[in-house]
């Protein structure tokens, strides 16, 4: 029970003494999330364009090579977007100071780290086949 009271007191202190800082950091975190989404959309559009061009031009070998390059590029966009989402989530969690938010952040970071690990492995294999 004391930890709940301590949490409420620390959150109240942070939010009551530095409301402009909290509001500014909320906007920063939202901006980072929007930029991450923008990166993912750009990556998806570039992927669609790259695969479409690969399908319309060239033979089988060229098509596979261009498609793999597009996949490699998309993977880079996804990894960058995931990293930015983690930054945004860390800022939100630091501002809320709630234990439940900390556990949620931990789960998100673990899931995103696993996704990043396997995606990075797949991209390394793609790089190897392209070389």
N, C-alpha and C positions, 0 to 999 in steps of 0.2 A: 504494500500500500504506500509506503514511503517513497518508493521509486516513482509511482504515478504522481504523487504530490510534487516531488522534485522535478519531474518532467514538465508538469503544468507550470511550475514556478519558473523554470528556465525558459520555456517557450514564451511565457508571458513577459519575462524580462527582455528577451530578444526582440519580440514583436512590439513591446511598448516603448523600449528605449531607442530602438533603431528602425522605426517603421519605414522610413524612406529607403534604407539599405535593403531591408527585406523585400520591399516592393520592386526595387531596381534589380535585385538578384532573381526575383521571380520572372521579370521581363527578360533578363539575360538567359535564363534557363529555357524560357519559351522560345526565344530567338534561336538558341542552339538547336532545339528540337525541330523548329521549322527549317533551319538550314540542313539538318540531317535528312528530313523528308525531301527537301529539294534535291539533295545529292542522290537519294534513291530514285527519284523520278527522272532526273537527268540520266542516271546510269541505265534505268530501264528503257528510256527512249533511245539512247545510243545503242543499247543491245538490240532492240527491235530493228533499228535502222541497219546495224551491222549484219544481223542475220538475214534481213530482207535483201540486202545487197549481195550477200554471199549466195543466197538461193537463186538470185536472178542472173548472176554473172559467174562464168567459169565452170570448169569441170568438177568432178567429185572431189579430187584432192584439194583444189583451191577452195571449194565450198567448205570442206571440213576444217581446213586451216583458218579461214576467215571466221568461221563460227567459233572455233576455239579461241581465237584472239578476242572476239566479242565477249565470250564467256569470261575470259581472264580480266578484261576491262570491267565487266559488270561486277565481278567478285571484288575488285578493288573499291568500287563505289559502295558495295554492301558493307565491306569491312570498315570503311571510313564512316559510313552512316551509323553502324553499330557503336563505334567508339564515341561518336558525338552524343548518341542517345545515353550512353553510360555517364558522360559528363553532365548532361542535363539531369539525369536521375540523382546523381550525387549531390548536385546543388539543391534540388527539391528536398532530398532527405535531410541535408544539413539544415535547411530552413525549418523543416517541420519538427525535427528532434523527437519524433515518435518512434518507439521501439518497433511497432508493426511496420512502419515505413522502412526502418533499417533492415528488417527481415525480408521485406519485399524487394528492397534494393539488392540484398545478398542473393536472393533467388534469381533476379534479373541478370546480375553480373555473372553468376555461374552459368546460366543458360546461354547468355551472349558469348561468354568465354568458350564454351563448348562449341557453339556455332562457328565462332571465329577460328578455333583450332582446326576443325574439320574442313571449313571452307579454305583456310590457308593451305592445308595439305592438298586439297583438290587443285588449287591454283598452282601449287608447286609442281604437281604432276602435269598439268596443262603446259606450264612453262617448259618442262623437260621435253614434252612431245613436240613443242614448237621449235625447240633449238636444234 
